[in-house]
Amino acid sequence: MNRPAAKLGAGKGRSRGGAFHSDPRNLLTSLVLVFPLFLIYQIGVLFTLPVLNGADFLTVFLFQHLGLSKGTYLAYTFGVATAFAVAVTILRHRQRFDPRLIVPVLIESAIYALTMGSLIVFVMTRGLGISPRLAGGAEGFVAQQGFATRIVMSLGAGVYEETVFRLGIMTGIVALLDRILGLRRWLAVLLALIVSAALFSAMHHIPPYGDPFRVGLFLFRLLAGICFGLLYWYRGFAVAVYTHALYDLYVLVVQ
């Protein structure tokens, strides 16, 4: 079982024919595929304020604690876009982004997004005997917002929640348990998967926009977090982000 870092950094080197290897899970591909969602969300929040994604700690800090103006915020977003361009330029020397990967990644993510909810409901009702309450259902704060706000928040959830809970927390816990404490790899991954999913679920109950705690709702999001974690580990960061964003779009916008 490979570490996520190894997957995100895959695709280095050249083949015998001199061409770069192409891997849909390498860091360059993840950055290129995820960045459009990040940019749409960053600009979109200017029209959804004060509503922000709960995992978007940086934007919350900028607006609520530093009193950042919208003009300064746009300058900050431009700076992030510039840093992204620099990172892509550097990574292109070691990795390759194949534009042909865009459609397969979107199709794969859409399939996961459309089937994940039904799978979780099946596990809860048939396996655990617990009635699920879908995340972001009719009683959720975001679900009661306007159409455009729901779209922006769905994209932001995909980008920021996967960045915080999978790319950050899950990877960090695996590194701590495996590399530093010397725990067996499979056990480190299992613990990281469960802990990151539990924190992900708990975050959705934090005031002021969090839902009232209910066992069924918490368990549903816990299982969803496990699904996202498995996708991140085995299919890469971009697939996890797009699956999360498309799932939220389906629940909050389409249904």
Secondary structure as GFF3:
##gff-version 3
##sequence-region A 1 255
A	DSSP	alpha_helix	4	8	.	.	.	ID=ss1
A	DSSP	alpha_helix	27	44	.	.	.	ID=ss2
A	DSSP	three_ten_helix	45	47	.	.	.	ID=ss3
A	DSSP	alpha_helix	57	60	.	.	.	ID=ss4
A	DSSP	pi_helix	61	65	.	.	.	ID=ss5
A	DSSP	alpha_helix	70	91	.	.	.	ID=ss6
A	DSSP	three_ten_helix	99	101	.	.	.	ID=ss7
A	DSSP	alpha_helix	102	122	.	.	.	ID=ss8
A	DSSP	pi_helix	123	128	.	.	.	ID=ss9
A	DSSP	three_ten_helix	142	144	.	.	.	ID=ss10
A	DSSP	alpha_helix	147	156	.	.	.	ID=ss11
A	DSSP	pi_helix	157	161	.	.	.	ID=ss12
A	DSSP	alpha_helix	162	162	.	.	.	ID=ss13
A	DSSP	pi_helix	163	170	.	.	.	ID=ss14
A	DSSP	alpha_helix	171	174	.	.	.	ID=ss15
A	DSSP	pi_helix	175	180	.	.	.	ID=ss16
A	DSSP	alpha_helix	185	203	.	.	.	ID=ss17
A	DSSP	alpha_helix	215	235	.	.	.	ID=ss18
A	DSSP	alpha_helix	237	249	.	.	.	ID=ss19
A	DSSP	pi_helix	250	254	.	.	.	ID=ss20
###
